[in-house]
């Protein structure tokens, strides 16, 4: 049995390494520019001509262009050579009513340590599904999903429900001080993607976790980071994004300044003038690139950050791709009558969605 477990982990490592090398190669190959990002059902061939997306193989060509164009803005996804031992260290352990909360540090790459909260339900027998829980823009970072402040304790609530959950800090939030640019990244966004890929590695290494049943959830900053991660890492089997995105032309009327500071992607301003018409990618494409995996978005009617009709544009663009896979029912949007929020009743709907997508713990 021990040999089988070791072999399984070796195969998972080889598979992940292959995925990372593939993404890195994609980034090195320039992709054509698509002026109309609301229609993802065609790809541009080497001859510059439009070819319809009629099969999954056709879609993979357009999807490869989406990943390459995203990396033109975010910077390249590191290849597997950047991986180092995670060297997980527990610095605090607290027993709660249903779960144990551990404050940990892990090493996403040489010279860097990321703080996170890990929740493990009491009395686990066998392996459970796990959820990577990404925080919003809040000074306490991981503390909010961990239930230590704020009003969105989804890491704690999901753990109480039976999931293993992990809530890391995004660079320069909570207890995490990091300069992504000094580490060679072109954006904090890509540094976040890499850290979160390593967080998935961490979850897969745990004896309590079923490595084939891992999801990502997040609100606002965490909502789009969950999408970014899942686009590059197919080990994420389901995504919940609360108030996390809309089509760039409808983000504050097309003013992308909020996306272009050093906490996100400076190239948006430096190379593309913060102009949606010049951007190489959009969320219409990224949501489609998640297909056929289950995707749930909380998009409130009164969200001033991510206006609802721009979310509708993304879901409409993604629908034919999900239909291509026969997975139309895996694309779910709810629209509560509130502002930029993730209310308790909507979180419960999201948790039920994850129960169905991953198998209830």
Residue pairs with C-beta under 8 A, 6 or more apart in sequence:
8 211
9 204
9 205
12 204
12 211
16 80
16 201
16 235
17 80
17 83
19 233
19 234
20 77
20 78
20 79
20 80
20 197
21 79
21 80
23 67
23 71
23 77
23 79
23 232
24 76
24 77
24 78
24 79
26 64
26 67
26 68
26 71
27 67
27 68
27 71
27 76
27 77
28 76
29 68
30 68
30 72
31 64
31 65
31 66
31 68
31 69
31 72
31 280
32 44
32 48
32 65
33 69
33 280
34 44
34 65
34 69
34 285
35 277
37 247
37 281
37 282
37 284
37 285
37 317
38 247
38 284
38 313
38 316
38 317
39 317
40 53
40 62
40 66
40 284
40 285
40 288
40 317
40 318
40 320
40 321
41 52
41 53
41 320
41 321
42 50
42 51
42 52
42 53
42 62
43 50
43 51
43 53
43 58
43 61
43 62
43 65
44 50
44 51
44 65
45 51
51 58
51 61
52 58
53 59
53 61
53 62
53 321
53 324
55 324
56 324
56 325
59 291
59 321
59 324
63 288
63 289
66 231
66 281
66 285
66 286
66 288
66 289
67 231
67 232
67 289
69 280
69 281
69 285
70 228
70 231
70 280
70 281
70 286
71 77
71 190
72 267
72 280
72 281
73 187
73 265
73 267
73 268
73 271
73 272
73 279
73 280
73 281
74 186
74 187
74 189
74 190
74 193
74 228
74 265
74 267
75 185
75 186
75 187
75 190
75 267
76 186
76 190
77 190
77 193
77 194
77 232
78 109
78 194
82 109
82 110
82 194
83 109
83 198
83 201
84 107
84 109
84 110
85 107
86 106
86 107
86 198
86 201
86 202
86 205
87 106
87 107
88 104
88 105
88 106
88 202
88 205
89 104
89 105
89 106
90 102
90 103
90 104
91 103
91 104
91 105
92 102
92 103
93 100
93 101
93 102
93 103
94 100
94 101
94 102
95 101
95 122
96 156
97 160
98 121
98 122
98 159
98 160
99 119
99 120
99 121
99 122
99 156
99 159
99 160
100 119
100 120
100 122
101 117
101 118
101 119
101 146
101 156
102 117
102 118
102 119
102 120
103 115
103 116
103 117
103 118
104 115
104 116
104 117
104 118
105 113
105 114
105 115
105 116
106 113
106 114
106 116
106 168
106 198
106 199
106 202
107 113
107 114
107 198
108 114
108 194
108 195
108 198
108 199
109 183
109 194
109 198
111 183
112 178
112 183
114 168
114 169
114 176
114 178
114 195
114 198
114 199
115 142
115 168
115 169
115 174
115 175
115 176
116 142
116 166
116 167
116 168
116 169
116 199
117 142
117 143
117 145
117 146
117 155
117 166
117 167
118 164
118 165
118 166
119 146
119 155
119 156
119 158
119 159
119 163
119 164
119 165
119 166
119 167
120 159
120 164
120 206
120 208
121 128
121 159
121 160
121 162
121 163
121 164
121 361
124 164
124 208
127 207
127 208
127 209
127 210
127 211
128 162
128 163
128 164
128 208
128 209
128 210
128 213
128 361
129 163
129 164
129 209
129 210
129 213
129 214
129 215
129 354
129 358
129 359
129 361
130 163
130 164
130 165
130 166
130 203
130 206
130 209
130 210
130 213
130 214
130 215
131 155
131 158
131 163
131 164
131 165
131 166
131 214
131 215
131 216
131 217
131 354
132 165
132 166
132 167
132 168
132 196
132 199
132 200
132 203
132 214
132 215
132 216
132 217
132 226
132 229
132 236
133 145
133 154
133 155
133 158
133 165
133 166
133 167
133 216
133 217
133 218
133 222
134 145
134 167
134 168
134 170
134 196
134 216
134 217
134 218
134 221
134 222
134 223
134 225
134 226
134 229
135 141
135 142
135 143
135 144
135 145
135 167
135 169
135 170
135 173
135 174
135 218
135 219
135 221
135 222
136 144
136 152
136 218
136 219
136 220
136 221
136 222
136 223
137 173
137 220
137 221
138 144
138 149
138 150
138 173
139 173
139 174
140 148
140 149
140 150
140 173
140 174
141 169
141 170
141 173
141 174
141 175
141 176
142 155
142 167
142 168
142 169
142 173
142 174
143 149
143 150
143 174
144 150
144 151
144 152
144 153
145 152
145 153
145 154
145 155
145 156
145 165
145 167
145 222
146 153
146 155
146 156
146 167
147 153
147 155
147 156
147 157
152 219
152 342
152 347
154 217
154 219
154 342
154 347
154 350
155 165
155 166
155 167
156 165
157 347
157 351
158 165
158 217
158 351
158 354
159 165
161 351
161 355
161 361
162 360
162 361
163 354
163 361
164 203
164 206
164 208
164 209
166 199
166 202
166 203
168 176
168 195
168 196
168 199
169 175
169 176
170 176
170 188
170 192
170 195
170 221
170 222
170 225
171 178
171 180
171 188
171 191
171 192
171 195
171 263
172 178
172 188
172 263
178 191
180 187
180 188
180 190
180 191
181 262
183 191
185 191
185 194
186 265
186 266
186 267
187 264
187 265
187 266
187 267
188 262
188 263
188 264
188 265
189 225
189 228
189 264
189 265
192 225
192 228
192 229
193 225
193 228
193 229
193 232
193 233
196 216
196 225
196 229
196 233
197 229
197 232
197 233
200 214
200 229
200 233
200 235
200 236
203 209
203 211
203 214
204 211
204 214
204 235
211 235
212 237
213 237
213 358
213 359
214 235
214 236
214 237
214 358
215 236
215 237
215 238
215 239
215 240
215 354
215 357
215 358
216 226
216 229
216 230
216 236
216 238
216 239
216 240
217 226
217 239
217 240
217 241
217 242
217 350
217 354
218 224
218 225
218 226
218 240
218 241
218 242
218 244
219 242
219 243
219 244
219 298
219 342
220 242
220 243
220 244
220 305
220 340
221 244
222 242
222 244
223 241
223 242
223 243
223 244
223 245
223 297
224 241
224 244
224 245
224 283
225 244
226 236
226 239
226 240
226 241
226 244
227 239
227 241
227 244
227 245
227 283
227 286
227 287
227 290
228 286
229 236
230 236
230 239
230 290
230 293
231 286
231 289
231 290
234 293
236 293
237 293
237 294
237 357
237 358
238 293
238 294
238 295
238 296
238 353
238 354
238 357
238 358
239 290
239 293
239 294
239 295
239 296
240 296
240 297
240 298
240 350
240 353
240 354
241 295
241 296
241 297
241 298
242 297
242 298
242 342
242 346
242 350
243 298
243 299
243 300
243 303
243 305
243 306
243 340
243 341
243 342
244 297
244 306
245 283
245 286
245 287
245 297
245 306
245 311
245 314
246 283
246 299
246 306
246 307
246 308
246 309
246 310
246 311
246 313
246 314
247 276
247 282
247 283
247 284
247 310
247 311
247 313
247 314
248 254
248 256
248 259
248 276
248 279
248 282
248 283
249 276
249 277
249 310
250 307
250 309
250 310
250 313
251 258
251 259
251 276
251 305
251 306
251 307
251 310
252 258
254 275
254 276
255 274
256 268
256 269
256 274
256 275
256 276
256 279
257 269
257 274
258 264
259 265
259 268
259 274
260 266
260 267
260 268
260 269
260 270
260 274
268 274
268 279
272 278
272 279
272 280
276 282
282 314
283 314
284 313
284 314
284 317
284 318
285 317
286 314
287 295
287 314
287 315
287 317
287 318
288 317
288 318
288 321
288 322
290 318
291 318
291 321
291 322
291 324
291 325
291 327
291 330
291 331
292 322
292 325
292 326
292 327
292 330
293 330
294 330
294 332
294 353
294 356
294 357
295 318
295 330
295 331
295 332
296 332
296 333
296 334
296 349
296 350
296 353
296 354
297 311
297 315
297 332
297 333
297 334
298 334
298 336
298 342
298 346
298 350
299 306
299 308
299 311
299 333
299 334
299 335
300 308
300 335
300 336
300 337
300 338
300 339
300 340
300 341
301 308
301 335
301 336
301 337
301 338
302 337
302 338
302 339
302 340
303 339
303 340
304 339
304 340
305 340
306 340
308 335
311 333
312 333
315 331
315 333
318 331
319 328
319 331
322 328
322 330
322 331
330 357
332 353
334 346
334 349
336 343
336 345
336 346
355 361
